[in-house]
Amino acid sequence: MRAAHEPFADTERLLRAGVESHAFPAACIEVGRRDGVLWSAAFGAFTFDPTSKMATPGTIFDLASLTKVLSTTTLAMRAVDAGRLPLDAPIGRWLRDWRGPDRAAVTVRHLLTHSSGLSAYLPFYRRCTGRPEFERAICTLPLEYPPGSRSIYSDLGFILLGFILEDVAASSDTFDGDPLAFDPSRTLAAQFRRIASYVTAEPLTFNPPRAWRARTAPTEVDPWRGRLLVGEVHDENCWALGGAAGHAGVFGTAGAVGAFARALLATLHHPVLAEPSTLRTFIARSSVPGSSRALGWDTMLPTSSCGRRLSPAAIGHTGFTGTSLWIDPERDFYIVLLTNRVHPTRQNEALKAIRPRVHDAVVAETTRMGELPKLPELP
């Protein structure tokens, strides 16, 4: 066991305690800056069975809604840069069933800020399969509130955004000499595969190959599918869409998510994932009343999963399966925390109390190491 004075000892204790209290079977963490990794570690095992395989930094997790920022938001930035996706264009330009005076003014920006008026979630997988059925069902839903008047986090809006990005890619040109030029395939998975392979050699993909399953942390014993899910997307709507959608479906390691975070931090200085000015637009908090949302990303609140010690400029996102990514552009810093807290059941919500404490401990310990400037404590 590490001595108390050693780097990240407090964070290690919190994560080991999380395993021991059955908040999650497995956890992987990576902490870093734009120029490299400061610390990575793995805790626990794939399941709570005493004979289960131990987690390692190479363990693959279902990243759930981290898909929204890793894949969908990144592809949206690139489409904006290419002039193919104006943020204030009405989404009816691409979605033929999106009709009616109550929704005619809903834009791409509304989808990205979760302010379109759409419901948060509905179990369409019970009656829909594939894009045509999902698109028609979502586009004909009554809106819950006037678009732009508030923000309700919506998987449904990001499902539609994924469809739009497929259509945008299908009509886009290729760009000679650009290693991240749009894939000529229209599928979201194919577009993201090009981004992921450019950013990292670590596993990061929709629909992971069967050969990865031995390295993949199980999620839930799913009553709908009647089996333990290993390497198969946990989100049922994504599953009914073939395992790749705008809201969920990406699998990866903590190292892969960390590589993405470093690429995003680098993008603030020169074009990597997008133009720096485009990224700054996407990570700025929106003007939606009462919302902490930026475009795709959430922003720092002292009551959120990021804890109280990141700077007000921090952006992040969580995933239902127990994953999170927080990036602090002001201090050139990121924290990846991946768990499979939904094993064996999604009813386990103990991670909610642990996650802010982990982020606070990481920031405190990194500051003591001299790697981060100290910020004033929040009241």
Contacts in CASP RR format, 6 or more apart in sequence:
PFRMAT RR
TARGET T0000
AUTHOR 0000-0000-0000
METHOD contacts of the structure
MODEL  1
MRAAHEPFADTERLLRAGVESHAFPAACIEVGRRDGVLWSAAFGAFTFDP
TSKMATPGTIFDLASLTKVLSTTTLAMRAVDAGRLPLDAPIGRWLRDWRG
PDRAAVTVRHLLTHSSGLSAYLPFYRRCTGRPEFERAICTLPLEYPPGSR
SIYSDLGFILLGFILEDVAASSDTFDGDPLAFDPSRTLAAQFRRIASYVT
AEPLTFNPPRAWRARTAPTEVDPWRGRLLVGEVHDENCWALGGAAGHAGV
FGTAGAVGAFARALLATLHHPVLAEPSTLRTFIARSSVPGSSRALGWDTM
LPTSSCGRRLSPAAIGHTGFTGTSLWIDPERDFYIVLLTNRVHPTRQNEA
LKAIRPRVHDAVVAETTRMGELPKLPELP
2 8 0 8 1.000
2 9 0 8 1.000
2 12 0 8 1.000
3 9 0 8 1.000
7 39 0 8 1.000
7 365 0 8 1.000
7 369 0 8 1.000
8 31 0 8 1.000
8 39 0 8 1.000
8 41 0 8 1.000
8 361 0 8 1.000
8 362 0 8 1.000
8 365 0 8 1.000
9 365 0 8 1.000
10 361 0 8 1.000
10 364 0 8 1.000
10 365 0 8 1.000
11 29 0 8 1.000
11 358 0 8 1.000
11 361 0 8 1.000
11 362 0 8 1.000
11 365 0 8 1.000
12 41 0 8 1.000
12 43 0 8 1.000
14 354 0 8 1.000
14 357 0 8 1.000
14 358 0 8 1.000
14 361 0 8 1.000
15 27 0 8 1.000
15 29 0 8 1.000
15 41 0 8 1.000
15 43 0 8 1.000
15 358 0 8 1.000
16 43 0 8 1.000
16 44 0 8 1.000
17 354 0 8 1.000
18 24 0 8 1.000
18 27 0 8 1.000
18 350 0 8 1.000
18 354 0 8 1.000
19 25 0 8 1.000
19 26 0 8 1.000
19 27 0 8 1.000
19 43 0 8 1.000
19 44 0 8 1.000
19 45 0 8 1.000
21 350 0 8 1.000
22 48 0 8 1.000
22 348 0 8 1.000
22 350 0 8 1.000
23 339 0 8 1.000
23 341 0 8 1.000
23 348 0 8 1.000
23 350 0 8 1.000
23 351 0 8 1.000
23 354 0 8 1.000
24 322 0 8 1.000
24 339 0 8 1.000
24 340 0 8 1.000
24 341 0 8 1.000
24 343 0 8 1.000
24 348 0 8 1.000
24 350 0 8 1.000
24 351 0 8 1.000
25 44 0 8 1.000
25 45 0 8 1.000
25 46 0 8 1.000
25 47 0 8 1.000
25 48 0 8 1.000
25 52 0 8 1.000
25 55 0 8 1.000
25 217 0 8 1.000
25 340 0 8 1.000
25 343 0 8 1.000
26 42 0 8 1.000
26 43 0 8 1.000
26 44 0 8 1.000
26 45 0 8 1.000
26 46 0 8 1.000
26 55 0 8 1.000
26 59 0 8 1.000
26 217 0 8 1.000
26 339 0 8 1.000
26 340 0 8 1.000
27 42 0 8 1.000
27 43 0 8 1.000
27 44 0 8 1.000
27 55 0 8 1.000
27 337 0 8 1.000
27 338 0 8 1.000
27 339 0 8 1.000
28 40 0 8 1.000
28 41 0 8 1.000
28 42 0 8 1.000
28 43 0 8 1.000
28 55 0 8 1.000
28 56 0 8 1.000
28 57 0 8 1.000
28 58 0 8 1.000
28 59 0 8 1.000
28 61 0 8 1.000
28 253 0 8 1.000
28 254 0 8 1.000
28 336 0 8 1.000
28 337 0 8 1.000
28 338 0 8 1.000
28 339 0 8 1.000
29 39 0 8 1.000
29 40 0 8 1.000
29 41 0 8 1.000
29 42 0 8 1.000
29 43 0 8 1.000
29 254 0 8 1.000
29 335 0 8 1.000
29 336 0 8 1.000
29 337 0 8 1.000
29 338 0 8 1.000
29 358 0 8 1.000
29 362 0 8 1.000
30 37 0 8 1.000
30 39 0 8 1.000
30 40 0 8 1.000
30 57 0 8 1.000
30 254 0 8 1.000
30 255 0 8 1.000
30 257 0 8 1.000
30 258 0 8 1.000
30 334 0 8 1.000
30 335 0 8 1.000
30 336 0 8 1.000
31 37 0 8 1.000
31 38 0 8 1.000
31 39 0 8 1.000
31 40 0 8 1.000
31 333 0 8 1.000
31 334 0 8 1.000
31 335 0 8 1.000
31 336 0 8 1.000
31 362 0 8 1.000
31 366 0 8 1.000
32 38 0 8 1.000
32 39 0 8 1.000
32 258 0 8 1.000
32 261 0 8 1.000
32 262 0 8 1.000
32 333 0 8 1.000
32 334 0 8 1.000
32 335 0 8 1.000
33 262 0 8 1.000
33 265 0 8 1.000
33 332 0 8 1.000
33 333 0 8 1.000
33 334 0 8 1.000
33 371 0 8 1.000
34 262 0 8 1.000
34 265 0 8 1.000
34 266 0 8 1.000
34 332 0 8 1.000
35 262 0 8 1.000
36 262 0 8 1.000
37 255 0 8 1.000
37 258 0 8 1.000
38 366 0 8 1.000
38 369 0 8 1.000
38 371 0 8 1.000
40 57 0 8 1.000
40 254 0 8 1.000
40 255 0 8 1.000
41 57 0 8 1.000
42 54 0 8 1.000
42 55 0 8 1.000
42 56 0 8 1.000
42 57 0 8 1.000
42 58 0 8 1.000
42 59 0 8 1.000
43 55 0 8 1.000
44 54 0 8 1.000
44 55 0 8 1.000
45 52 0 8 1.000
45 53 0 8 1.000
45 54 0 8 1.000
45 55 0 8 1.000
46 52 0 8 1.000
46 53 0 8 1.000
46 54 0 8 1.000
46 55 0 8 1.000
46 59 0 8 1.000
46 217 0 8 1.000
46 218 0 8 1.000
46 340 0 8 1.000
47 218 0 8 1.000
47 343 0 8 1.000
47 344 0 8 1.000
48 343 0 8 1.000
48 344 0 8 1.000
55 217 0 8 1.000
57 253 0 8 1.000
57 254 0 8 1.000
57 255 0 8 1.000
58 202 0 8 1.000
58 203 0 8 1.000
58 215 0 8 1.000
58 253 0 8 1.000
58 254 0 8 1.000
58 255 0 8 1.000
59 215 0 8 1.000
59 216 0 8 1.000
59 217 0 8 1.000
59 253 0 8 1.000
59 254 0 8 1.000
59 338 0 8 1.000
60 203 0 8 1.000
60 208 0 8 1.000
60 212 0 8 1.000
60 215 0 8 1.000
60 216 0 8 1.000
60 217 0 8 1.000
60 231 0 8 1.000
60 251 0 8 1.000
60 252 0 8 1.000
60 253 0 8 1.000
61 216 0 8 1.000
61 217 0 8 1.000
61 251 0 8 1.000
61 252 0 8 1.000
61 253 0 8 1.000
61 254 0 8 1.000
61 321 0 8 1.000
61 323 0 8 1.000
61 338 0 8 1.000
61 339 0 8 1.000
61 340 0 8 1.000
62 216 0 8 1.000
62 217 0 8 1.000
62 219 0 8 1.000
62 229 0 8 1.000
62 231 0 8 1.000
62 233 0 8 1.000
62 234 0 8 1.000
62 249 0 8 1.000
62 251 0 8 1.000
62 321 0 8 1.000
62 323 0 8 1.000
62 340 0 8 1.000
63 70 0 8 1.000
63 249 0 8 1.000
63 250 0 8 1.000
63 251 0 8 1.000
63 252 0 8 1.000
63 257 0 8 1.000
63 319 0 8 1.000
63 321 0 8 1.000
63 323 0 8 1.000
63 338 0 8 1.000
64 234 0 8 1.000
64 235 0 8 1.000
64 248 0 8 1.000
64 249 0 8 1.000
64 319 0 8 1.000
64 320 0 8 1.000
64 321 0 8 1.000
64 322 0 8 1.000
64 323 0 8 1.000
65 155 0 8 1.000
65 247 0 8 1.000
65 248 0 8 1.000
65 317 0 8 1.000
65 318 0 8 1.000
65 319 0 8 1.000
65 320 0 8 1.000
65 323 0 8 1.000
66 250 0 8 1.000
66 257 0 8 1.000
66 317 0 8 1.000
66 318 0 8 1.000
66 319 0 8 1.000
66 323 0 8 1.000
66 324 0 8 1.000
66 325 0 8 1.000
67 245 0 8 1.000
67 246 0 8 1.000
67 247 0 8 1.000
67 248 0 8 1.000
67 249 0 8 1.000
67 250 0 8 1.000
68 158 0 8 1.000
68 246 0 8 1.000
68 247 0 8 1.000
68 248 0 8 1.000
68 296 0 8 1.000
68 317 0 8 1.000
69 296 0 8 1.000
69 297 0 8 1.000
69 316 0 8 1.000
69 317 0 8 1.000
69 325 0 8 1.000
70 192 0 8 1.000
70 204 0 8 1.000
70 250 0 8 1.000
70 257 0 8 1.000
70 260 0 8 1.000
70 325 0 8 1.000
71 188 0 8 1.000
71 191 0 8 1.000
71 192 0 8 1.000
71 195 0 8 1.000
71 206 0 8 1.000
71 246 0 8 1.000
71 250 0 8 1.000
72 158 0 8 1.000
72 161 0 8 1.000
72 162 0 8 1.000
72 165 0 8 1.000
72 188 0 8 1.000
72 246 0 8 1.000
72 247 0 8 1.000
72 296 0 8 1.000
73 112 0 8 1.000
73 282 0 8 1.000
73 295 0 8 1.000
73 296 0 8 1.000
73 297 0 8 1.000
74 192 0 8 1.000
74 195 0 8 1.000
74 273 0 8 1.000
74 274 0 8 1.000
75 162 0 8 1.000
75 165 0 8 1.000
75 169 0 8 1.000
75 188 0 8 1.000
75 191 0 8 1.000
75 192 0 8 1.000
75 195 0 8 1.000
76 85 0 8 1.000
76 108 0 8 1.000
76 112 0 8 1.000
76 161 0 8 1.000
76 165 0 8 1.000
76 282 0 8 1.000
76 295 0 8 1.000
76 296 0 8 1.000
77 273 0 8 1.000
77 274 0 8 1.000
77 275 0 8 1.000
77 278 0 8 1.000
77 279 0 8 1.000
77 282 0 8 1.000
78 180 0 8 1.000
78 182 0 8 1.000
78 195 0 8 1.000
78 273 0 8 1.000
78 274 0 8 1.000
79 85 0 8 1.000
79 165 0 8 1.000
79 168 0 8 1.000
79 169 0 8 1.000
79 172 0 8 1.000
79 182 0 8 1.000
80 86 0 8 1.000
80 87 0 8 1.000
80 274 0 8 1.000
80 278 0 8 1.000
81 274 0 8 1.000
81 275 0 8 1.000
81 278 0 8 1.000
82 172 0 8 1.000
82 175 0 8 1.000
82 182 0 8 1.000
84 168 0 8 1.000
84 171 0 8 1.000
84 172 0 8 1.000
85 108 0 8 1.000
85 164 0 8 1.000
85 165 0 8 1.000
85 168 0 8 1.000
86 108 0 8 1.000
87 107 0 8 1.000
87 108 0 8 1.000
87 109 0 8 1.000
87 112 0 8 1.000
87 281 0 8 1.000
87 295 0 8 1.000
88 107 0 8 1.000
88 108 0 8 1.000
88 109 0 8 1.000
89 107 0 8 1.000
89 108 0 8 1.000
90 104 0 8 1.000
90 105 0 8 1.000
90 106 0 8 1.000
90 107 0 8 1.000
91 98 0 8 1.000
91 106 0 8 1.000
91 107 0 8 1.000
91 108 0 8 1.000
91 110 0 8 1.000
91 111 0 8 1.000
91 116 0 8 1.000
91 160 0 8 1.000
91 164 0 8 1.000
92 98 0 8 1.000
92 99 0 8 1.000
92 104 0 8 1.000
92 106 0 8 1.000
94 163 0 8 1.000
94 164 0 8 1.000
94 167 0 8 1.000
94 168 0 8 1.000
95 135 0 8 1.000
95 139 0 8 1.000
95 160 0 8 1.000
95 163 0 8 1.000
95 164 0 8 1.000
97 135 0 8 1.000
97 136 0 8 1.000
97 139 0 8 1.000
97 140 0 8 1.000
98 106 0 8 1.000
98 139 0 8 1.000
98 160 0 8 1.000
99 139 0 8 1.000
102 143 0 8 1.000
102 146 0 8 1.000
103 143 0 8 1.000
103 147 0 8 1.000
105 147 0 8 1.000
106 116 0 8 1.000
106 117 0 8 1.000
106 147 0 8 1.000
108 161 0 8 1.000
108 164 0 8 1.000
109 286 0 8 1.000
109 295 0 8 1.000
110 116 0 8 1.000
110 117 0 8 1.000
110 147 0 8 1.000
110 148 0 8 1.000
111 157 0 8 1.000
111 158 0 8 1.000
111 160 0 8 1.000
111 161 0 8 1.000
111 164 0 8 1.000
112 161 0 8 1.000
112 282 0 8 1.000
112 295 0 8 1.000
112 296 0 8 1.000
113 148 0 8 1.000
113 151 0 8 1.000
113 286 0 8 1.000
113 288 0 8 1.000
113 291 0 8 1.000
113 293 0 8 1.000
113 294 0 8 1.000
113 295 0 8 1.000
113 296 0 8 1.000
114 151 0 8 1.000
114 152 0 8 1.000
114 153 0 8 1.000
114 154 0 8 1.000
114 157 0 8 1.000
114 291 0 8 1.000
114 293 0 8 1.000
114 296 0 8 1.000
115 147 0 8 1.000
115 148 0 8 1.000
115 149 0 8 1.000
115 150 0 8 1.000
115 151 0 8 1.000
115 152 0 8 1.000
115 286 0 8 1.000
115 288 0 8 1.000
115 291 0 8 1.000
115 293 0 8 1.000
116 143 0 8 1.000
116 147 0 8 1.000
116 148 0 8 1.000
116 154 0 8 1.000
116 157 0 8 1.000
117 143 0 8 1.000
117 144 0 8 1.000
117 145 0 8 1.000
117 146 0 8 1.000
117 147 0 8 1.000
117 148 0 8 1.000
117 152 0 8 1.000
117 154 0 8 1.000
118 138 0 8 1.000
118 141 0 8 1.000
118 143 0 8 1.000
118 144 0 8 1.000
118 152 0 8 1.000
118 154 0 8 1.000
118 156 0 8 1.000
118 157 0 8 1.000
118 160 0 8 1.000
119 141 0 8 1.000
119 144 0 8 1.000
119 152 0 8 1.000
119 154 0 8 1.000
119 156 0 8 1.000
120 152 0 8 1.000
120 153 0 8 1.000
120 154 0 8 1.000
120 155 0 8 1.000
120 156 0 8 1.000
121 154 0 8 1.000
121 155 0 8 1.000
121 156 0 8 1.000
121 237 0 8 1.000
122 141 0 8 1.000
122 156 0 8 1.000
123 236 0 8 1.000
123 237 0 8 1.000
124 133 0 8 1.000
124 134 0 8 1.000
124 137 0 8 1.000
124 138 0 8 1.000
124 237 0 8 1.000
124 240 0 8 1.000
125 224 0 8 1.000
125 236 0 8 1.000
125 237 0 8 1.000
125 239 0 8 1.000
125 240 0 8 1.000
127 133 0 8 1.000
127 137 0 8 1.000
128 134 0 8 1.000
128 137 0 8 1.000
128 240 0 8 1.000
129 240 0 8 1.000
130 240 0 8 1.000
130 241 0 8 1.000
130 242 0 8 1.000
131 163 0 8 1.000
131 241 0 8 1.000
134 159 0 8 1.000
134 237 0 8 1.000
134 240 0 8 1.000
134 241 0 8 1.000
135 160 0 8 1.000
135 163 0 8 1.000
138 156 0 8 1.000
138 157 0 8 1.000
138 159 0 8 1.000
138 160 0 8 1.000
139 160 0 8 1.000
141 156 0 8 1.000
144 152 0 8 1.000
145 152 0 8 1.000
148 288 0 8 1.000
148 289 0 8 1.000
149 288 0 8 1.000
149 289 0 8 1.000
150 288 0 8 1.000
150 289 0 8 1.000
150 290 0 8 1.000
150 291 0 8 1.000
151 286 0 8 1.000
151 288 0 8 1.000
151 290 0 8 1.000
151 291 0 8 1.000
151 293 0 8 1.000
153 293 0 8 1.000
155 235 0 8 1.000
155 237 0 8 1.000
155 247 0 8 1.000
155 248 0 8 1.000
156 247 0 8 1.000
157 247 0 8 1.000
158 245 0 8 1.000
158 246 0 8 1.000
158 247 0 8 1.000
159 237 0 8 1.000
159 241 0 8 1.000
159 245 0 8 1.000
159 246 0 8 1.000
159 247 0 8 1.000
161 246 0 8 1.000
162 188 0 8 1.000
162 245 0 8 1.000
162 246 0 8 1.000
165 188 0 8 1.000
165 191 0 8 1.000
165 246 0 8 1.000
166 186 0 8 1.000
166 187 0 8 1.000
166 188 0 8 1.000
166 191 0 8 1.000
167 186 0 8 1.000
169 182 0 8 1.000
169 183 0 8 1.000
169 184 0 8 1.000
169 185 0 8 1.000
169 186 0 8 1.000
169 191 0 8 1.000
170 186 0 8 1.000
172 182 0 8 1.000
173 182 0 8 1.000
174 181 0 8 1.000
174 182 0 8 1.000
174 184 0 8 1.000
175 181 0 8 1.000
175 182 0 8 1.000
179 198 0 8 1.000
180 194 0 8 1.000
180 195 0 8 1.000
180 198 0 8 1.000
180 273 0 8 1.000
181 194 0 8 1.000
182 191 0 8 1.000
183 190 0 8 1.000
183 191 0 8 1.000
183 193 0 8 1.000
183 194 0 8 1.000
185 191 0 8 1.000
187 244 0 8 1.000
188 206 0 8 1.000
188 244 0 8 1.000
188 245 0 8 1.000
188 246 0 8 1.000
189 205 0 8 1.000
189 206 0 8 1.000
189 207 0 8 1.000
189 244 0 8 1.000
192 205 0 8 1.000
192 206 0 8 1.000
192 244 0 8 1.000
192 250 0 8 1.000
193 205 0 8 1.000
193 206 0 8 1.000
195 273 0 8 1.000
196 204 0 8 1.000
196 205 0 8 1.000
196 256 0 8 1.000
199 256 0 8 1.000
199 259 0 8 1.000
199 260 0 8 1.000
199 263 0 8 1.000
199 273 0 8 1.000
200 255 0 8 1.000
200 256 0 8 1.000
200 258 0 8 1.000
200 259 0 8 1.000
200 260 0 8 1.000
202 252 0 8 1.000
202 253 0 8 1.000
202 255 0 8 1.000
202 256 0 8 1.000
202 259 0 8 1.000
203 212 0 8 1.000
203 215 0 8 1.000
203 251 0 8 1.000
203 252 0 8 1.000
203 253 0 8 1.000
203 256 0 8 1.000
204 250 0 8 1.000
204 251 0 8 1.000
204 252 0 8 1.000
204 253 0 8 1.000
204 256 0 8 1.000
204 257 0 8 1.000
204 259 0 8 1.000
204 260 0 8 1.000
205 250 0 8 1.000
205 251 0 8 1.000
205 252 0 8 1.000
206 243 0 8 1.000
206 244 0 8 1.000
206 249 0 8 1.000
206 250 0 8 1.000
206 251 0 8 1.000
207 233 0 8 1.000
207 242 0 8 1.000
207 243 0 8 1.000
207 244 0 8 1.000
207 249 0 8 1.000
208 216 0 8 1.000
208 231 0 8 1.000
208 251 0 8 1.000
208 252 0 8 1.000
212 231 0 8 1.000
212 251 0 8 1.000
213 230 0 8 1.000
213 231 0 8 1.000
216 230 0 8 1.000
216 231 0 8 1.000
216 251 0 8 1.000
217 340 0 8 1.000
217 343 0 8 1.000
218 228 0 8 1.000
218 229 0 8 1.000
218 230 0 8 1.000
218 340 0 8 1.000
218 343 0 8 1.000
219 229 0 8 1.000
219 230 0 8 1.000
219 234 0 8 1.000
219 321 0 8 1.000
219 340 0 8 1.000
219 342 0 8 1.000
219 343 0 8 1.000
220 228 0 8 1.000
220 229 0 8 1.000
220 234 0 8 1.000
220 342 0 8 1.000
220 343 0 8 1.000
220 344 0 8 1.000
220 345 0 8 1.000
220 346 0 8 1.000
221 227 0 8 1.000
221 228 0 8 1.000
221 229 0 8 1.000
221 343 0 8 1.000
221 344 0 8 1.000
221 345 0 8 1.000
222 228 0 8 1.000
222 229 0 8 1.000
222 234 0 8 1.000
222 236 0 8 1.000
224 236 0 8 1.000
225 232 0 8 1.000
225 236 0 8 1.000
225 239 0 8 1.000
228 344 0 8 1.000
231 251 0 8 1.000
232 239 0 8 1.000
233 239 0 8 1.000
233 243 0 8 1.000
233 248 0 8 1.000
233 249 0 8 1.000
233 251 0 8 1.000
234 248 0 8 1.000
234 320 0 8 1.000
234 321 0 8 1.000
234 342 0 8 1.000
235 245 0 8 1.000
235 247 0 8 1.000
235 248 0 8 1.000
235 249 0 8 1.000
235 320 0 8 1.000
237 245 0 8 1.000
237 247 0 8 1.000
237 248 0 8 1.000
238 244 0 8 1.000
238 245 0 8 1.000
238 247 0 8 1.000
238 248 0 8 1.000
238 249 0 8 1.000
243 249 0 8 1.000
248 320 0 8 1.000
253 338 0 8 1.000
254 336 0 8 1.000
254 337 0 8 1.000
254 338 0 8 1.000
255 336 0 8 1.000
257 323 0 8 1.000
257 325 0 8 1.000
257 336 0 8 1.000
257 338 0 8 1.000
258 325 0 8 1.000
258 334 0 8 1.000
258 336 0 8 1.000
260 325 0 8 1.000
261 325 0 8 1.000
261 327 0 8 1.000
261 334 0 8 1.000
261 336 0 8 1.000
262 334 0 8 1.000
263 272 0 8 1.000
263 273 0 8 1.000
264 272 0 8 1.000
264 273 0 8 1.000
264 279 0 8 1.000
264 327 0 8 1.000
265 327 0 8 1.000
265 329 0 8 1.000
265 332 0 8 1.000
265 334 0 8 1.000
266 272 0 8 1.000
267 273 0 8 1.000
267 274 0 8 1.000
267 276 0 8 1.000
267 279 0 8 1.000
268 276 0 8 1.000
268 279 0 8 1.000
268 280 0 8 1.000
268 329 0 8 1.000
269 276 0 8 1.000
270 276 0 8 1.000
273 279 0 8 1.000
274 282 0 8 1.000
281 295 0 8 1.000
282 294 0 8 1.000
282 295 0 8 1.000
282 296 0 8 1.000
282 297 0 8 1.000
283 294 0 8 1.000
283 295 0 8 1.000
283 297 0 8 1.000
283 299 0 8 1.000
283 315 0 8 1.000
283 329 0 8 1.000
284 294 0 8 1.000
284 295 0 8 1.000
285 291 0 8 1.000
285 292 0 8 1.000
285 293 0 8 1.000
285 294 0 8 1.000
285 299 0 8 1.000
286 293 0 8 1.000
286 294 0 8 1.000
286 295 0 8 1.000
292 298 0 8 1.000
292 299 0 8 1.000
292 300 0 8 1.000
292 301 0 8 1.000
292 304 0 8 1.000
293 299 0 8 1.000
294 315 0 8 1.000
296 317 0 8 1.000
297 315 0 8 1.000
297 316 0 8 1.000
297 317 0 8 1.000
298 304 0 8 1.000
298 315 0 8 1.000
298 316 0 8 1.000
298 317 0 8 1.000
299 312 0 8 1.000
299 314 0 8 1.000
299 315 0 8 1.000
299 316 0 8 1.000
300 306 0 8 1.000
300 310 0 8 1.000
300 311 0 8 1.000
300 312 0 8 1.000
300 313 0 8 1.000
300 314 0 8 1.000
300 315 0 8 1.000
302 308 0 8 1.000
302 378 0 8 1.000
304 356 0 8 1.000
305 318 0 8 1.000
305 324 0 8 1.000
305 326 0 8 1.000
305 352 0 8 1.000
305 355 0 8 1.000
305 356 0 8 1.000
305 359 0 8 1.000
306 314 0 8 1.000
306 316 0 8 1.000
306 324 0 8 1.000
306 326 0 8 1.000
306 356 0 8 1.000
306 359 0 8 1.000
307 355 0 8 1.000
307 356 0 8 1.000
307 357 0 8 1.000
307 359 0 8 1.000
307 360 0 8 1.000
308 356 0 8 1.000
308 360 0 8 1.000
308 377 0 8 1.000
308 378 0 8 1.000
309 359 0 8 1.000
309 360 0 8 1.000
309 363 0 8 1.000
309 364 0 8 1.000
309 375 0 8 1.000
309 377 0 8 1.000
309 378 0 8 1.000
310 326 0 8 1.000
310 328 0 8 1.000
310 331 0 8 1.000
310 333 0 8 1.000
310 359 0 8 1.000
310 363 0 8 1.000
311 328 0 8 1.000
311 330 0 8 1.000
311 331 0 8 1.000
311 375 0 8 1.000
312 330 0 8 1.000
313 328 0 8 1.000
313 329 0 8 1.000
313 330 0 8 1.000
314 326 0 8 1.000
314 327 0 8 1.000
314 328 0 8 1.000
314 329 0 8 1.000
314 330 0 8 1.000
315 326 0 8 1.000
315 327 0 8 1.000
315 329 0 8 1.000
316 324 0 8 1.000
316 325 0 8 1.000
316 326 0 8 1.000
316 327 0 8 1.000
317 324 0 8 1.000
317 325 0 8 1.000
318 324 0 8 1.000
318 355 0 8 1.000
320 342 0 8 1.000
320 346 0 8 1.000
321 339 0 8 1.000
321 340 0 8 1.000
321 341 0 8 1.000
321 342 0 8 1.000
322 338 0 8 1.000
322 339 0 8 1.000
322 340 0 8 1.000
322 341 0 8 1.000
322 342 0 8 1.000
322 351 0 8 1.000
323 337 0 8 1.000
323 338 0 8 1.000
323 339 0 8 1.000
324 335 0 8 1.000
324 336 0 8 1.000
324 337 0 8 1.000
324 338 0 8 1.000
324 355 0 8 1.000
325 334 0 8 1.000
325 335 0 8 1.000
325 336 0 8 1.000
325 337 0 8 1.000
326 334 0 8 1.000
326 335 0 8 1.000
326 359 0 8 1.000
327 333 0 8 1.000
327 334 0 8 1.000
328 334 0 8 1.000
331 372 0 8 1.000
331 373 0 8 1.000
333 366 0 8 1.000
333 371 0 8 1.000
333 372 0 8 1.000
335 359 0 8 1.000
335 362 0 8 1.000
335 363 0 8 1.000
337 355 0 8 1.000
337 358 0 8 1.000
337 359 0 8 1.000
339 351 0 8 1.000
341 348 0 8 1.000
341 349 0 8 1.000
341 350 0 8 1.000
341 351 0 8 1.000
342 348 0 8 1.000
363 372 0 8 1.000
366 372 0 8 1.000
367 373 0 8 1.000
367 374 0 8 1.000
END
